[in-house]
Amino acid sequence: MEAIPLSYLFIALGVLVLLSGYFSGSETSMMALNRYRLRHLAESRHRGAMRAQQLLERPDRLIGIILLGNNLVNIFAASLATVIGLRLFGEAGIAIASLGLTVIILIFGEVAPKTVAALYPERFAFPSSFILKPLLRLFYPAVWVLNAIANGLLRILGFNMEEQSDSPLSREELRTVVREAGNLIPKRHQKMLLSILDLENFTVNDIMVPRAEVTGIDLEDDIDEIYDMLNHCRHTRIPVFRGDLDNTVGILHVRRLLRSLIEHEEVTRETLEASVSEPYFVPEDTPLHTQMVNFQRSRQRIGLVVDEYGVVLGLVTLEDMLEEIVGEFTTDMQSFNRDIHPQDDGSYLIDGTASIRDINRQLRWHLPTKGPRTLNGLILEYLESIPEPGTSLKIGDYAFEITATTESAVKTAKLRYYPQKKSGNT
């Protein structure tokens, strides 16, 4: 060592510090890689990603080769710094070299490279994998011995080394991933993905058309009324029943009778009854994601929601379910606007039969959705009686004024949102 010039020793020490930084950064970048993105890149045949994925299949070996290299480099650097310190400062150089090398290693061998590696894991890890893999092969015997001893101690302590740490994402975690995707996923697509995840939280009762609003053909009506219904019907499929929905005969595809209507051929009750398909019934409280699969398996697009006694509660369609994912369709937006009427003073005149979830979605409000599903039901639940027109109440941040009622329900109400007030319900 005495014959080696100090300049060479400083160069060698600098190289060792850089190698220390490389090993430290490699460890951080490998552990910071997004496993799902890594898997995607590997499946796309990205060479760096494929090598990194192979190394991460056995993290104990990866960490073993990195720590082996890092410790060897740091030990050699400490020895070299001691020699330099002795030659420059004598016995006091040992302490000076130790202190100086500690600061240098912390800055250039630990903090700086690990920070860069944590911020840009792919840029650091993928090139590093081209070096780490050959190193692992070269020093495999030493790494194997180190891992055997370390893994043996961990097994004694009760750790299972065969367990997979890469557990699948839960739904809540997946929601967080979608929300934090930023510009990688368009906002509209984010809403659609989140809506798919939310399907399990809702049932057919939440989106069905209530029984009182179901449009259908009563075979007991006068034939002229049936003709008028067919001529002005806005729906492609409608139920056909006798007396009421509990006696549904089937579902009529209106287009099947279109030619007869155009050619003014006679359409009789018998013709209607012969043209219907078997009704499809859906048990109440069926989760939306389950019913969507049921519709697909049975090749149905419309179903009557029934309770445990077979009483028809309403009607649900595949289109209703798709709207939960992609949002309101244009044709239905026109229908929905007939239930919500903006007023000049900033309030909204809303029909009592309007769905609370539809109101929230249309106006971006947060009316309570636990319990009643319609505006009329929400008001009656809070008042526990049929209110008189002019009655006012407040639910959360929303002021209600009853404008019209019938003997059994609230027909219309005027609502206004007061976000600045956080008082309770009155």
Disulfide bonds with the S-S distance in Angstrom:
none
